[in-house]
Amino acid sequence: MTKFISTNAFTIKKTVSYYFTHITVAAAVAYAVTGSWVAAVTLSLLEPTVQTIVYFFHEKIWSRYDRKKLTGTDTALAGNTDSN
């Protein structure tokens, strides 16, 4: 577990930051819709928790894509001549 944390420390920090930001926004939106802080907090904890886990793996996939792109091993992009 220690190797996992040290290997992924930056992504974990970004994920935690994203999690708290997402919960705050979700609670504000849920309160605006329901008018109840209890409902807002309940709703804001479920979806962001799942979304945060998905975000971690999303970051890992993009990181892998960037590494492949830099090393030229991404065969799907081999014929792409776009400069974007």
VENLIN-V249727 format. One record per residue. N is the residue number from 1. RES is the residue in one small letter. PHI is phi in degrees with one decimal (none if undefined). PSI is psi in degrees with one decimal (none if undefined). D_CENTER is the distance of its C-alpha to the mean C-alpha in whole Angstrom. Layout:
<<N/RES/PHI/PSI/D_CENTER> <N/RES/PHI/PSI/D_CENTER>>
This chain:
<<1/m/none/-37.3/20> <2/t/-62.7/-40.3/21> <3/k/-64.6/-40.7/21> <4/f/-59.8/-45.9/17> <5/i/-66.0/-45.9/16> <6/s/-67.7/-34.6/18> <7/t/-70.5/-33.1/17> <8/n/-113.1/21.5/13> <9/a/-55.7/-46.4/14> <10/f/-64.5/-45.1/12> <11/t/-66.4/-36.7/9> <12/i/-64.5/-42.7/9> <13/k/-61.6/-44.1/11> <14/k/-63.5/-39.0/8> <15/t/-64.6/-43.6/6> <16/v/-64.4/-43.4/9> <17/s/-60.6/-45.4/10> <18/y/-61.3/-41.3/7> <19/y/-58.9/-50.0/8> <20/f/-68.3/-36.0/12> <21/t/-63.3/-45.5/11> <22/h/-64.4/-42.6/10> <23/i/-61.7/-42.3/13> <24/t/-62.5/-47.7/15> <25/v/-64.6/-44.8/15> <26/a/-62.1/-40.5/15> <27/a/-65.4/-41.7/18> <28/a/-63.4/-44.2/20> <29/v/-66.3/-45.0/20> <30/a/-63.0/-37.7/21> <31/y/-66.8/-41.7/23> <32/a/-61.3/-34.6/25> <33/v/-81.1/-43.7/25> <34/t/-95.7/-28.0/26> <35/g/74.6/8.8/28> <36/s/-123.5/124.7/28> <37/w/-68.2/-33.5/26> <38/v/-63.3/-48.9/26> <39/a/-64.4/-40.2/24> <40/a/-61.6/-46.3/22> <41/v/-67.0/-42.1/20> <42/t/-60.3/-49.5/21> <43/l/-65.8/-36.5/19> <44/s/-75.4/-14.0/16> <45/l/-87.9/-34.1/15> <46/l/-70.9/-59.7/15> <47/e/-63.0/-47.7/13> <48/p/-62.7/-30.3/10> <49/t/-64.0/-47.3/10> <50/v/-65.3/-44.4/10> <51/q/-61.7/-36.0/7> <52/t/-66.1/-40.1/5> <53/i/-63.4/-43.8/7> <54/v/-63.3/-40.7/6> <55/y/-59.6/-41.2/2> <56/f/-56.6/-48.0/5> <57/f/-71.5/-31.8/7> <58/h/-59.7/-45.4/6> <59/e/-62.4/-41.0/6> <60/k/-64.1/-40.5/9> <61/i/-64.4/-45.5/11> <62/w/-65.7/-36.4/11> <63/s/-63.4/-42.6/12> <64/r/-63.9/-42.1/15> <65/y/-59.9/-45.7/15> <66/d/-61.9/-41.7/16> <67/r/-63.4/-43.3/18> <68/k/-64.4/-40.7/20> <69/k/-63.6/-40.9/21> <70/l/-68.2/-34.8/22> <71/t/-90.1/-6.6/24> <72/g/75.5/20.0/25> <73/t/-96.2/3.7/25> <74/d/-87.2/98.1/23> <75/t/-67.7/-22.5/26> <76/a/-67.0/-26.4/24> <77/l/-99.1/2.0/24> <78/a/-58.6/-38.4/28> <79/g/-92.2/-0.6/30> <80/n/-78.4/121.3/27> <81/t/-110.3/9.2/29> <82/d/-63.4/143.2/27> <83/s/-96.8/9.2/27> <84/n/-74.5/none/24>>
